[in-house]
Structure formats: C-alpha cells, structure tokens
Amino acid sequence: MKPASFVFNLDDTAREAVAAYARDRGWDFSDLPYGYWKISAPKLTLAAYHSGKFVVQGGNAQEFVTFTLEPQILQTFSAVTADSSGGLAEIDDTPHGGIDESGKGDFFGPLVIAGVCTDKTTAPLLAAAGVCDSKMIGSPARIRQIAARIREVAGSGIAVVTLRPETYNRLYTQFGNLNRLLAWGHARVIEDLLEKNPECPRMLSDKFGNESLIRRALMERGRKIVMQQHVRAESDVAVAAASILARDQFLRIMEKLSAEAGITLPRGAGPQVRTAAAGLLREHDREWLSRFVKTHFKTFNEL
C-alpha cells in the first residue's frame, strides 16, 4: 500500500516555496491551529506548523513528495520510491540498458533518442539522484540538473541520437512511418551503447510498435541482444534515466531553434503551437518553416 502520510522539517524558504507552488495552482488555504496554514488539493493535504513540522497526507501524498516536494523544492531525496503511476518501481540493478525518446509528439523541434546502461553500482546512485520518468519533472532546470548527474554516474554507459527537424523530415520520408524511424533510432542508440558496453546483456524500451522492427534494424548490423518492450517502461531506472537525457537534449535544441526563429517555440501540438507556426509562416515560406517543424504532422499541411 502507498504511505498515506509523510513528515518533514521545513525552513522558512522551503515553506514559502511550497505555498507559492500551491497558490500558482489555485489550491485552497485555510487556518491551522499552531500552524501557518493548511492547504487542500485533490487527494492531498499539506499542513505547515510553527515548529517547522510539515505534514503531507492523502492519496496523492507519495506522488507530491516524490515528484514535487523533494526534487523541485527541497532538492533532497528520501527512501520513498514511487509506484507504477509514473515513478520508479523496485530498482532493477542487474546489468541492462534502457532507451527512451523525447520530441516525437512535438510539432516544433527535434526527435531525441537516448540510452543508458546501468548495473548494481550505478542503478542505486541514479535512483538516489532523483531519476524518474521525465514527464513527472516539470522544471527544465531540474531536468538539466539530474541529466548532469546521470552523465557523471553512467559515464561511458550513455548514448544520444539527435535528429533536428531537417534530418528528421528527410528520414521520415525515407522510412515512411514513425515506428520504422523510431526503430532505426533505437537501433542506432543500442549500437552505440554496445560499442562502449559490449557485456550489456539486454535492452529495455517503452512499447511503441512491433519489437521485430528494432531486431531487424540491429541484425542488419550483426548485433544480437535480448530486446524487451514494456508498457510504462519508464518505471525502470535505466529507461527513466534515458528519458531524462533525451528530454534535456530536446530542451537544449529547442533553445537553439527558438533563437534561430526569433521566438520562443512552444512545445507539444496544441493551439498555441498552431498560432506560433502560423505567425512564422506569414513572415517566411514553407521551406523555411520546415527547418523547425516535423512536416508529416497534419498541422503543417493545414497551414
């Protein structure tokens, strides 16, 4: 069962940071006897006492502690681990690699595929550094911080393939669909990892298509390895670390592309993305825009 209650000691700075986080999200504040405030949110109650004691309770308590309070506010990590709702499961410290990507659902920007090899030495260190599914980390600064620690801990056990939009669009035309392109990218990352870590016995990734696509891409290079695809593979520490490296590189390239475009390019594929792309297209032509976007998205042809 999930722990329903957590107790911390907060200084004034940390307490104000929690309050600011809650205010930004419109959570309800109320008076608390012998305390500063009580905050109520869906399945979550936060209580800050004059003594410095801070209590987190409710069905979402573990998620708040694991993905917000510790990594973003306190920047310290306890022994609490998250469940399969988005964090780490029981840590697998047997030698293996994890692969994940960032940017495949974003109209602007690159596709980045990363891989990390872990073992009994590095897996616990990465978990202690706050490694979890990158989608659970809202702060780009925190992504960058954890990514730096992953590089320090994993050393040669990392590989990153970056496809900026122009390269991505050319390869997408060549492969004909996203799953084949992803399989090729995953195979490239696995090849790089095996070159530096030839004893790594297996690779794990999130399930995105037919596993045989990756196997076929590897066999063309004479590579043989146990390849596994799981739903919610980001609960594995190696895959989670790969997801953070991929996200970090994606954000770095987005900064460079934004500077080239002259605007801050929005992430995702929502209305704000369409608005930004339409504004750029009014000033430039179709070929210029294709340097910044994935042209097989429906938005491109509609614009």
GURO-864652 format. One record per residue (C-alpha): residue number from 0; y, z, x. Coordinates in Angstrom, 1 decimal, decimal comma. Each point is the difference from the previous one (the first is absolute). Layout:
// GURO-864652
+-----+--------+--------+--------+
: num :      v :      w :      u :
+-----+--------+--------+--------+
: NUM :      Y :      Z :      X :
...
+-----+--------+--------+--------+
//
This chain:
// GURO-864652
+-----+--------+--------+--------+
: num :      v :      w :      u :
+-----+--------+--------+--------+
:   0 :    0,0 :    0,0 :    0,0 :
:   1 :    3,6 :   -0,6 :    1,1 :
:   2 :    1,9 :    3,1 :    1,1 :
:   3 :    2,5 :    0,8 :   -2,8 :
:   4 :    2,4 :    2,1 :    2,0 :
:   5 :    1,6 :   -0,1 :    3,5 :
:   6 :    2,3 :    2,5 :    1,6 :
:   7 :    2,5 :   -0,7 :    2,8 :
:   8 :    2,9 :    1,7 :    1,7 :
:   9 :    3,1 :   -2,2 :   -0,1 :
:  10 :    3,3 :    0,4 :    1,8 :
:  11 :    3,3 :   -0,9 :   -1,6 :
:  12 :    0,0 :   -3,6 :    1,3 :
:  13 :   -3,5 :   -0,8 :   -1,3 :
:  14 :    0,7 :    1,7 :   -3,4 :
:  15 :    3,1 :   -2,2 :   -0,5 :
:  16 :   -1,9 :   -3,1 :    1,0 :
:  17 :   -2,6 :    0,8 :   -2,7 :
:  18 :    2,8 :    0,6 :   -2,5 :
:  19 :    1,7 :   -3,3 :    0,9 :
:  20 :   -3,4 :   -1,9 :   -0,3 :
:  21 :   -0,5 :    1,5 :   -3,5 :
:  22 :    3,6 :   -0,7 :   -1,1 :
:  23 :   -0,4 :   -3,7 :    1,0 :
:  24 :   -3,0 :   -0,3 :   -2,3 :
:  25 :    1,6 :    1,8 :   -2,9 :
:  26 :   -2,4 :    3,0 :    0,0 :
:  27 :    0,9 :    3,0 :   -2,1 :
:  28 :    1,6 :    3,1 :    1,7 :
:  29 :   -0,1 :    3,5 :   -1,6 :
:  30 :    0,8 :    3,6 :    1,1 :
:  31 :   -2,7 :    2,0 :    1,8 :
:  32 :    0,0 :    3,8 :    0,2 :
:  33 :    0,4 :    1,1 :    3,6 :
:  34 :    0,3 :   -3,7 :    1,0 :
:  35 :    2,3 :   -2,9 :    0,5 :
:  36 :   -1,5 :   -2,3 :   -2,6 :
:  37 :   -3,1 :   -1,3 :   -1,7 :
:  38 :   -0,6 :   -3,8 :   -0,3 :
:  39 :   -2,2 :   -1,6 :   -2,6 :
:  40 :   -1,4 :   -3,5 :    0,3 :
:  41 :   -3,1 :   -1,7 :   -1,5 :
:  42 :   -3,0 :    2,1 :    0,9 :
:  43 :    2,1 :    1,8 :    2,7 :
:  44 :    2,0 :    3,2 :    0,3 :
:  45 :    2,0 :    1,0 :    3,1 :
:  46 :    1,4 :    3,6 :    0,4 :
:  47 :    2,4 :    1,1 :    2,8 :
:  48 :    0,4 :    3,7 :    0,5 :
:  49 :    2,7 :    2,0 :    1,8 :
:  50 :   -2,6 :    1,3 :    2,4 :
:  51 :   -0,6 :   -3,6 :    1,2 :
:  52 :   -3,3 :   -0,3 :   -1,8 :
:  53 :   -0,5 :   -3,4 :   -1,5 :
:  54 :   -2,8 :   -0,6 :   -2,5 :
:  55 :   -1,3 :   -3,4 :   -1,1 :
:  56 :   -2,3 :   -0,1 :   -3,1 :
:  57 :   -1,5 :   -2,4 :   -2,4 :
:  58 :   -2,4 :   -3,0 :   -0,3 :
:  59 :    2,3 :   -2,0 :    2,4 :
:  60 :    0,5 :    2,8 :    2,4 :
:  61 :   -2,3 :   -1,3 :    2,7 :
:  62 :    1,5 :   -3,5 :   -0,2 :
:  63 :    3,5 :    1,4 :    0,3 :
:  64 :   -0,9 :    2,2 :    3,0 :
:  65 :   -2,0 :   -2,7 :    1,8 :
:  66 :    2,2 :   -3,0 :   -0,5 :
:  67 :    3,5 :    1,4 :   -0,5 :
:  68 :    0,6 :    3,6 :    1,1 :
:  69 :   -1,9 :    0,0 :    3,3 :
:  70 :    0,6 :   -3,5 :    1,3 :
:  71 :    3,6 :   -0,7 :   -1,3 :
:  72 :    1,6 :    3,5 :   -0,2 :
:  73 :   -1,8 :    2,5 :    2,2 :
:  74 :   -1,4 :   -2,6 :    2,4 :
:  75 :   -2,9 :    2,4 :    0,7 :
:  76 :   -3,6 :   -0,3 :   -1,3 :
:  77 :   -2,5 :    2,5 :   -1,2 :
:  78 :   -3,7 :   -0,2 :   -0,4 :
:  79 :    0,4 :   -1,4 :   -3,5 :
:  80 :   -1,6 :   -3,4 :   -0,5 :
:  81 :    0,5 :   -2,3 :   -3,0 :
:  82 :   -2,6 :   -1,5 :   -2,2 :
:  83 :   -0,7 :   -3,6 :   -0,9 :
:  84 :    3,2 :   -0,3 :   -2,1 :
:  85 :    1,7 :   -1,3 :    3,1 :
:  86 :   -0,5 :    2,2 :    3,0 :
:  87 :   -2,7 :    0,7 :    2,5 :
:  88 :   -3,5 :    0,9 :   -1,1 :
:  89 :   -2,4 :    1,9 :    2,3 :
:  90 :    0,8 :   -1,3 :    3,5 :
:  91 :   -2,5 :   -2,4 :    1,4 :
:  92 :    0,1 :    0,6 :    3,7 :
:  93 :   -2,9 :   -2,4 :    0,9 :
:  94 :    1,2 :   -3,0 :    2,1 :
:  95 :    1,3 :   -2,8 :   -2,3 :
:  96 :    3,0 :   -2,1 :   -0,7 :
:  97 :    2,3 :   -0,4 :   -3,0 :
:  98 :    2,0 :   -3,0 :   -1,1 :
:  99 :    2,8 :   -0,2 :   -2,5 :
: 100 :    3,0 :   -2,3 :   -0,7 :
: 101 :    3,6 :    0,2 :   -1,2 :
: 102 :    2,2 :   -2,5 :   -1,7 :
: 103 :   -2,5 :   -2,1 :   -2,0 :
: 104 :    1,7 :    0,9 :   -3,3 :
: 105 :    3,6 :   -0,4 :    1,4 :
: 106 :    1,9 :   -3,2 :   -0,7 :
: 107 :    2,2 :    0,5 :    3,0 :
: 108 :   -1,3 :    0,8 :    3,5 :
: 109 :   -3,2 :   -0,3 :    2,0 :
: 110 :   -3,6 :    0,7 :   -0,5 :
: 111 :   -1,1 :    2,6 :    2,6 :
: 112 :   -3,7 :    0,9 :    0,6 :
: 113 :   -0,8 :    3,0 :    2,2 :
: 114 :   -3,2 :    1,7 :    1,3 :
: 115 :   -0,7 :    3,4 :    1,6 :
: 116 :   -3,2 :    1,2 :    1,6 :
: 117 :   -0,7 :    3,8 :   -0,3 :
: 118 :   -2,6 :    2,4 :    1,2 :
: 119 :   -0,7 :    3,7 :    0,2 :
: 120 :    2,9 :    0,6 :    2,3 :
: 121 :    2,7 :   -2,2 :   -1,7 :
: 122 :   -0,9 :    0,4 :   -3,7 :
: 123 :    1,0 :    3,7 :   -0,2 :
: 124 :    3,2 :   -0,5 :    2,0 :
: 125 :    1,0 :   -2,8 :   -2,4 :
: 126 :   -0,7 :    2,1 :   -3,0 :
: 127 :    2,0 :    2,8 :    1,4 :
: 128 :    2,9 :   -2,4 :    0,7 :
: 129 :    0,3 :   -0,6 :   -3,8 :
: 130 :   -1,8 :   -3,3 :   -0,2 :
: 131 :   -0,7 :   -1,0 :   -3,6 :
: 132 :    0,3 :   -3,1 :   -2,1 :
: 133 :    3,4 :   -1,5 :    0,9 :
: 134 :    0,8 :   -0,6 :   -3,7 :
: 135 :    0,2 :    3,8 :   -0,3 :
: 136 :    2,8 :    0,3 :    2,6 :
: 137 :    3,3 :   -0,9 :   -1,5 :
: 138 :    2,2 :    0,4 :    3,1 :
: 139 :    0,2 :   -2,9 :    2,4 :
: 140 :    1,1 :    2,5 :    2,7 :
: 141 :   -3,2 :    2,0 :   -0,6 :
: 142 :   -2,1 :   -3,2 :    0,2 :
: 143 :    1,6 :   -0,8 :    3,4 :
: 144 :   -0,6 :    3,6 :    1,2 :
: 145 :   -3,7 :    0,0 :   -0,9 :
: 146 :   -0,5 :   -3,5 :    1,3 :
: 147 :    1,3 :    1,1 :    3,4 :
: 148 :   -2,5 :    2,8 :    0,0 :
: 149 :   -2,8 :   -2,3 :   -1,0 :
: 150 :    0,8 :   -2,3 :    3,0 :
: 151 :    0,1 :    3,1 :    2,3 :
: 152 :   -3,4 :    1,3 :   -1,3 :
: 153 :   -1,9 :   -3,2 :   -0,5 :
: 154 :    1,2 :   -1,7 :    3,2 :
: 155 :   -1,9 :   -3,3 :    0,5 :
: 156 :   -1,8 :    0,6 :   -3,3 :
: 157 :    2,6 :   -1,9 :   -2,0 :
: 158 :    0,7 :   -3,6 :   -0,9 :
: 159 :    2,7 :   -1,6 :   -2,1 :
: 160 :    0,4 :   -3,6 :   -1,2 :
: 161 :    3,4 :   -0,9 :   -1,4 :
: 162 :    0,5 :   -3,2 :   -2,1 :
: 163 :    3,7 :   -0,6 :   -0,5 :
: 164 :    0,8 :   -2,1 :   -3,1 :
: 165 :    0,0 :   -3,4 :    1,7 :
: 166 :   -3,4 :    0,6 :    1,6 :
: 167 :   -1,4 :    1,6 :   -3,1 :
: 168 :    1,1 :   -3,0 :   -2,1 :
: 169 :   -1,6 :   -2,5 :    2,4 :
: 170 :   -3,3 :    2,0 :    0,1 :
: 171 :    0,0 :    0,4 :   -3,8 :
: 172 :    0,2 :   -3,7 :   -0,4 :
: 173 :   -2,9 :   -0,4 :    2,5 :
: 174 :   -2,3 :    2,6 :   -1,6 :
: 175 :    0,8 :   -0,8 :   -3,6 :
: 176 :    0,0 :    3,6 :   -1,4 :
: 177 :    0,9 :    3,5 :    1,0 :
: 178 :   -3,5 :    1,4 :    0,3 :
: 179 :   -0,9 :   -2,5 :    2,7 :
: 180 :    3,2 :    0,6 :    1,8 :
: 181 :   -0,6 :    3,8 :   -0,1 :
: 182 :   -3,6 :   -0,5 :    1,2 :
: 183 :    1,3 :   -2,0 :    3,0 :
: 184 :    2,6 :    2,6 :    0,8 :
: 185 :   -2,5 :    2,9 :   -0,3 :
: 186 :   -2,4 :   -1,9 :    2,3 :
: 187 :    2,8 :   -0,5 :    2,6 :
: 188 :    0,8 :    3,7 :    0,0 :
: 189 :   -3,7 :    0,9 :    0,3 :
: 190 :   -0,4 :   -2,4 :    2,9 :
: 191 :    3,0 :    1,7 :    1,8 :
: 192 :   -1,5 :    3,4 :   -0,7 :
: 193 :   -3,4 :   -1,0 :    1,3 :
: 194 :    1,5 :   -1,5 :    3,1 :
: 195 :    1,4 :    3,3 :    0,9 :
: 196 :   -2,6 :    2,2 :   -1,6 :
: 197 :   -3,3 :   -1,8 :    0,3 :
: 198 :   -2,1 :    3,1 :   -1,0 :
: 199 :    1,6 :    0,4 :   -3,4 :
: 200 :   -3,0 :   -0,5 :   -2,3 :
: 201 :    1,6 :   -0,7 :   -3,4 :
: 202 :    3,2 :   -0,9 :   -1,8 :
: 203 :    1,3 :    1,2 :   -3,4 :
: 204 :    2,6 :   -1,6 :   -2,2 :
: 205 :    1,2 :    0,1 :   -3,6 :
: 206 :   -1,8 :   -2,4 :   -2,3 :
: 207 :    2,1 :   -3,1 :   -0,6 :
: 208 :   -2,6 :   -2,8 :   -0,3 :
: 209 :   -3,5 :   -1,2 :    0,9 :
: 210 :   -1,1 :    1,9 :    3,2 :
: 211 :   -1,7 :   -3,2 :    1,2 :
: 212 :    3,4 :   -1,5 :    0,6 :
: 213 :    0,7 :    2,4 :    2,8 :
: 214 :   -3,5 :   -0,3 :    1,4 :
: 215 :    0,2 :   -3,8 :    0,1 :
: 216 :    3,3 :    0,2 :    1,8 :
: 217 :   -1,5 :    2,4 :    2,6 :
: 218 :   -3,2 :   -2,0 :    0,4 :
: 219 :    2,1 :   -3,1 :    0,9 :
: 220 :    1,1 :    2,0 :    3,1 :
: 221 :   -3,5 :    1,4 :    0,6 :
: 222 :    0,9 :    3,5 :   -1,1 :
: 223 :   -2,6 :    2,2 :   -1,7 :
: 224 :    0,9 :    3,4 :   -1,4 :
: 225 :   -0,7 :    2,2 :   -3,0 :
: 226 :    2,7 :   -0,9 :   -2,5 :
: 227 :    0,7 :    2,2 :   -3,0 :
: 228 :    2,4 :   -0,4 :   -2,9 :
: 229 :    0,7 :    3,0 :   -2,3 :
: 230 :    2,3 :    0,6 :   -3,0 :
: 231 :    2,8 :    2,4 :    1,1 :
: 232 :   -1,1 :   -0,3 :    3,7 :
: 233 :    3,4 :    1,5 :    0,9 :
: 234 :   -1,6 :    3,4 :   -0,5 :
: 235 :   -1,7 :   -0,6 :    3,4 :
: 236 :    2,1 :    1,2 :    2,9 :
: 237 :   -0,4 :   -3,3 :    2,0 :
: 238 :    1,0 :   -2,2 :   -2,9 :
: 239 :    2,9 :    2,4 :   -0,9 :
: 240 :    1,2 :   -0,2 :    3,6 :
: 241 :   -0,2 :   -3,8 :   -0,2 :
: 242 :    2,0 :    0,0 :   -3,2 :
: 243 :    2,8 :    1,9 :    1,6 :
: 244 :    0,1 :   -2,2 :    3,1 :
: 245 :    0,1 :   -3,1 :   -2,3 :
: 246 :    2,8 :    1,5 :   -2,1 :
: 247 :    2,0 :    1,0 :    3,1 :
: 248 :   -0,1 :   -3,6 :    1,3 :
: 249 :    0,7 :   -1,4 :   -3,4 :
: 250 :    3,2 :    2,1 :   -0,3 :
: 251 :    1,1 :   -0,9 :    3,6 :
: 252 :   -0,3 :   -3,7 :   -0,8 :
: 253 :    1,8 :    0,4 :   -3,3 :
: 254 :    2,9 :    1,6 :    1,9 :
: 255 :    0,2 :   -3,1 :    2,3 :
: 256 :   -0,3 :   -2,4 :   -2,9 :
: 257 :    2,7 :    1,8 :   -1,9 :
: 258 :    2,3 :   -0,3 :    3,0 :
: 259 :   -0,7 :   -3,7 :    0,1 :
: 260 :    0,5 :   -0,5 :   -3,7 :
: 261 :    3,2 :    2,1 :   -0,1 :
: 262 :   -1,2 :    2,3 :   -2,8 :
: 263 :   -2,5 :    2,8 :   -0,3 :
: 264 :   -3,1 :   -1,8 :   -1,3 :
: 265 :   -1,7 :    2,0 :   -2,8 :
: 266 :   -3,7 :    0,8 :    0,1 :
: 267 :   -2,5 :   -0,8 :   -2,7 :
: 268 :    0,2 :   -2,8 :   -2,5 :
: 269 :    2,1 :    1,4 :   -2,8 :
: 270 :    3,3 :   -1,0 :   -1,7 :
: 271 :    2,1 :    1,2 :    3,0 :
: 272 :   -2,0 :   -2,3 :    2,2 :
: 273 :    0,6 :   -3,0 :   -2,2 :
: 274 :    3,7 :    0,8 :   -0,2 :
: 275 :    0,3 :    0,2 :    3,8 :
: 276 :   -1,9 :   -3,3 :    0,5 :
: 277 :    2,1 :   -1,8 :   -2,6 :
: 278 :    3,1 :    1,1 :    1,8 :
: 279 :   -1,3 :   -1,3 :    3,3 :
: 280 :   -1,0 :   -3,2 :   -1,5 :
: 281 :    3,5 :   -0,6 :   -1,4 :
: 282 :    1,3 :    0,1 :    3,6 :
: 283 :   -2,9 :   -1,7 :    1,8 :
: 284 :   -2,8 :   -2,5 :   -0,7 :
: 285 :   -3,7 :    0,2 :   -0,8 :
: 286 :   -1,1 :   -0,4 :    3,6 :
: 287 :    2,3 :    2,7 :    1,3 :
: 288 :   -1,2 :    2,5 :   -2,6 :
: 289 :   -3,7 :   -0,8 :    0,9 :
: 290 :    0,7 :    1,7 :    3,4 :
: 291 :    0,3 :    3,3 :   -1,9 :
: 292 :   -2,5 :   -0,2 :   -2,9 :
: 293 :   -3,6 :   -0,7 :   -0,9 :
: 294 :    0,3 :   -3,4 :   -1,6 :
: 295 :   -3,2 :    0,1 :   -2,0 :
: 296 :    1,5 :    2,8 :   -2,2 :
: 297 :    0,9 :   -1,3 :   -3,5 :
: 298 :    3,6 :    1,2 :    0,5 :
: 299 :    0,6 :   -2,5 :    2,8 :
: 300 :   -0,7 :   -3,1 :   -2,1 :
: 301 :    1,7 :    1,5 :   -3,1 :
: 302 :    3,2 :    0,5 :    2,1 :
+-----+--------+--------+--------+
//
